[in-house]
């Protein structure tokens, strides 16, 4: 089993967090995982600012005090060492690293993507397959599937198994949290929960070829009764997802509109994972 989480590099994560906040991104979570990750980001930022802000203020203060026009400033060109000053200079960063390390250690276990989330009901099982350039969502319990649209019930835990039928990719729903890699022939586990009804954008967060920019999907979080009705309605119309139709999905297509399958072949995800069905072509290699 393979699983890999992104976001452990704080500065890189913060760099994408701030732009996304303006459009309701990772700093506006709608589930427990996203909320915990937001808290982790803000706590880490506060710990680092506890060093950065005093350092900036002290630097400005020293520059002002030792300006050329201040005759009261005492210059000591022969001064070389102070044990007390060394203790202060090294102990404060050491404490900050200790706190940051502790926060990261605890959070990395609490936010393990394979760790089940608490809930009053059993989780909804969803199998996710990254294709060129679209997302396939299989609902084994409901017996249906969808392309580029993930419908989930609010307040119910979600257990996702993720793989790729082609090149490496990244599954990411900013407002739910837990960006995670998908790889061909391997499975990643991800547990999420949407507590607020709404439509939340999801995206492929890893470059995978010409159609990468259009490889996005919507997560529709609806009440449990609406989710049950959606599954029942989906089973009444649409094509069947079997080996033949799956091979058609492997063809490279861009900007695919969402649609559904009324029925799926049992153990289709297992066949994809074990490579009993062929992989996709992946991006074309251009030789110079």
N, C-alpha and C positions, 0 to 999 in steps of 0.2 A: 504494500500500500504506500502510495506516495502523497505527501501533502506539503505544501510550502506556503507560508504566509508572507504577504508583503506588509509594509508599514512599520517595520522595526527600526528603520532609519528615520529618526524623528524629523530631521531637517527636510528630507525628501518628501515625507508625508505632509509636513506643514506647508511645503511649497505648493502642493496641489489642494490642500485643505482651504486655504484662503480664497483662491478663485472660485472654488466650488460653493463656498458659503453664500455668495451672492445669488445663486440660483437654487438654493436649498440643498446644499451638498452634505458632506460628512459632518459639518458642524450643526446640522439640523436633523438629528437622527429621529427615526420613528420606530425603533426597536431596541431591545436590551443590549445587543451586541454593539450597535452603532453608538448608543449612549455611553457604554463602558469605554469605547475607543475615544469618544470625545473627551471624557473625563481624563483618560490617560494623556491625551495630547495637551490639555490645559494644565494638568498637574506637572507634566514635564516642562512645559513652557514657564510656569511659575518658578520652578526650581532653578532653571537656567537664568531667568531674569533676576533672581535673587543675587546672582553673581554679576551679571552683565550690567545692570543698572548702577550698583555701587561702584563698579570698576570705571564706568563712564564718568560718574560724578567725581570720583577721586582724581581721575586723569584731568578733567577740566579744572578742578580745584588746584591741583599742583601746577598746571600750566599758568593759571591766573596768579597764584602766589609767587611763583618764581619768575615772573615776568621781569624784563630788564629794568623797568621803572620802579620796582618795589625795593627800596633800600633796606627795608626791615627783614627781607628774606636772608637767611643764613646759609651761605654756601660752604660745603664741606668737601672739597675736591679730594682729600686724602681718605675719606670714609670708604670702607670696603665691605664690612660684614656686620650683621646684627642677627643674633640667634632668635630674638623675639620676633623680628620682622619676618625672618625665614619661616618661623612657625605659623604666623598668620597667613603668609603668602601661599604656603603649601597646604595648610589644614583646610582652608575654606574650599578650594577646588576639590580636595579629596572627599570632603563631606558631601559636596554636590554630586560627585560621581557615585558615592555610596548610596545616596538617596535615589538617584536616577536608576542605578543598577537594581536597587530593591524594587522600585516601582515597575521596571521592565520585567524583572523576574516573576513577580507575583502576577502581573497582568498577562504575561505570556502563557501561564498555566490556566488562569481563569478564562482567558479568551481563546483557548485551544479550539480551533474550528471543528474538531471531531468530538468535542465535549457536548453531550446532549443538553438542551435547554429545558428548564422546568415548564410544565404545562398541565392543565387539567385533563387534557385529552392526549391520545397518542399522536405522534408527529405525522404530518403528511409526507409521504415519500415522493421525491422528485428526482429523476435522473436527467442530467444535463450533458449534452454533447455539443462541443464546439465544432462547427463545420466551416467551409469556405463559402461565403462569408455571412453566416447566419448561426442562430442558436436553436437547437432542438431540445424541447422540454418534454419528457416522458413521465406520465403519471401512472405507475404500475398498479396502484390500488384502484384507480378509477378506470383504467383501461383506455385512456385517451392520450393524445400528444398534441403539442402546439409548436409553431415556429415563430420565433421572435416575440412571443408574448407569454409571460409567466403570471398565471392567475393563482393567487394564494388566499387562504382565509385569514382574517385578522385574529390575533390573540392565540393562534395555534402554532406550536413549534413546527418547523420545517426541517426535514433531513434531506440534504442534497448529496447525491453522488455525482461526481463530475469527471469527465474525461474529454479527450479531443480525438476526433476522427481524422485529424490532419496535423498541422504543425502546432507547436506550443502556443497557448493563449492564456488569457487571464480573465476570469469572471469577476465582475465588480458591480455592486449596487451601492453607490455611495451612502445613501440614507439608511441602508440596512447594515452596512459594515462588512468587514471580512473579505477583502480582496484575496483571491486564491488562484493558483495556477492550475491549468488543465494540460495533461500530456497524453499523447497517444500510447495506448497499451497500459496506462496506469490510471488509478482512481484516487480522487481526493474526496474527503468527507467534509461537509460544511453544514453547520446547524445555525439557522436564523429564525427570526420571528418578527412579523410586522404587527405592531400594536395599534396603528392608526390607519384607517381606510384612506385610499388614495391611489394615484398612479405615480410611480417612481421610476426614473430612468435607470437602465442598466447598460453596461457597455463592455466591449472588449478592451482591456487596458494593456494590450501588448500588440505591437505591430506584427501583422500576419499576411501582408501582401496588398495587392491593389485595392481590394474591397474592404480594407480595415476600417476606413472612416465611416462606412455605412453599417458596420457590424454592431448594431445596438438593439436594445429591446426594452419593452416596458414591463414593469412589475405592477400588476393590478391587485391591490389588497382590498378584499371585499369581505363583508360579514359571512360567517360560516354557511348560513342558509343560501346566500347568493352563490357561494362557491359550489355548493351541492347542486343547485339548479344549473349552474354553468356546465358542470360535468355531465349532468343528465341531458342537457340540450346538445352538448357537443357529440354525445353518442348517437344522435339521431341523424346527423348529416356529415358530409365530408368524406375524403378518401380514407383508405386503409393503409396503415404504415406497416409494411412487411419488407422482406428482403429486396423485392423489386423496386418498390417506391423509395426505399432507403438508398439504393444505388443511384436513383435520380437525384436525391438530395446531395449526394457527394459531388455533383457537378458544381463548378464555381459559378455563383450568382451573386449579384450585388443589389443592395437596397431592396431586400425582399419584404413584401408586406406580410403582416401576421395572418396566419390561417391555422386551422386545426385538423386533426385526424380523428375520425370517429372510433377507430379500433386499432390496436397495436398487436403485433406478434409477441407472444409471451417470450420472456427472456431476451428481448431484442438488445437491451443495453449490455447484457452479459456477452452476447455474440459480438457486439462492437468492441467491448473491452478486451475480449480474448482474441480479437482479430480474426474471428471466423467470417466476418464480413470485411471486404477490402477497405483500406484507408483512402482518404481523399488524396488528390494530387498535390495539394500544397501550392505555394506561390511558384510561378514559372521562373526558371533560372535563365537569365539573359547573359549570353556569352559575348564578350567584346572581341 
